């Protein structure tokens, strides 16, 4: 009603022809990117873009007129969102969404936008108006904050909560793809004496260094987490038990031969388990933990495999 009153006031106070000039000037001055297409949903053609659109996308106005908004889309554009947009417009509704678009130079950026039908006096849809805003900076900030919340402050690995969520997601994928998945539990041997005899600073140095070794040596698809205290977990995707055991043995040798400090020698014990179809995180962990206990019982600084 406020908008209707404003339009009525403008019509009587300014005049209809002047309103058109005022509307164009407002579109041109908007800080938000504005794009208008014709009403052909199968092949919508751009009939207007404002300067903010050109600044945001790198496209010149004359370059995009007559083209479709698909020039902004790319590999990471969310097709589910664009399909929901299409269904909303077919029903004559507005649509709000977020997705990834691409600038003229191929650089991707995150946007949120609202697309609205524009109707003539007879109620017929003649155009679609899209108001877009670049939210890349906000998305990056939220991602950094989430990474901080998910990371162990000392080692920069995932913390236990985030690691468990990631492991559950990967277990679900492994079940769908029928690909193997294994976990490796790593526990630093005689860690309490390191803290007691050399101070917590030395203990933190050992934890930080092992976290760095894990980050450096894991394959890109795999991930590690600090499970708690001096215990770590490695999640090895597409990896069966024997291969995971070999990876654990390589880590064991790496830790045993890494110089942490002149006065101490650091070793670790490992328990390895392969996920069984239908098994939850707790059951998988229990089997790896039992294998780790066996490695500790048998003298430490060794790798033990759980039953397949």
Phi, psi and omega in degrees: 000324178297317180296318179298317179297320180295318179296316178300317180296316180297319182299317182279326186271328185254322183106143188297317182294323179291330178298320179299317178296320180295320180297316179297317179298321179294318177298317181294328184272351185297139174285338178277148176288132180234133181225134177236133176241168171287183188265010179279103184289335179287319180220069182295133181252136180287127178248346179201139166222149180263172181302326180297325176297314181297319179294321183288323188258341184084357177273141172279155183301313182293336180288330187259340181300130182090347178269172179262157177299350178298343177296343180269352186265160181202198187301322185262006173294132185285106183293330178297322179292316180294328176291321177294323175301312181301315181296321180295316181291323177299328179274000179081019183256162169285164177217136173240139181198176176227144176198186175252127173245178184229137175284172181302325181278004178093354180287132182275155175208155181267137177229153162241144185208162174231129176246131183232142172289142175250124185247151174275185183297336179273001179087003181277136177287122180249334182209170172234134181250123179244123175253120188238148178223133178283118180244023183302316182298318179294319180297317180295320179297313179298323179294318179296318179296320179293320178298320177296318180293331183268351187259148170282125188298329185277320188254347185067007171279170172300143172280177188296316182300310181294321180296319178296319178299315180295321180294317178300318179297319180288327175296319178298317179295320179297322178294322180287322184268349183059032176262148181290155176213134179229154174239152177235120172267131182237126179232126181291130181286140174051045183287324181300315176299329177298314178294315185292319186270332185241357177094159182292335176299319178292320177300317178297321179299317179297314180298316180297318182293320178293321175301320179293319178298319179298313180300318184288327190261343180288147171295157184300324183286339183270168178210158180235161178214155171272111186283332179152138180058238180259022183248137181234158174231135173251135177248116185250111183277152180051038186228121178277173190301312184296317179295321177296323177297321177294320178296319178297320179296322177296319177295320179301313180294321180298313180296317183294335182255002179273133178278112178266318180194150183301329188268352184227152172239128184254132172229169180215154176249151189228139170237131187238136177218142174261137181295137175258137178308131181089353183276139177268177184299317183297317181293320178297315179298317182301320180290320177294322180293323177295322177293322177296317178301321178297319178297320177294316183295327183275008174123359179068175180053048180205169181245132174234140181258138174285162175297141179294000000 
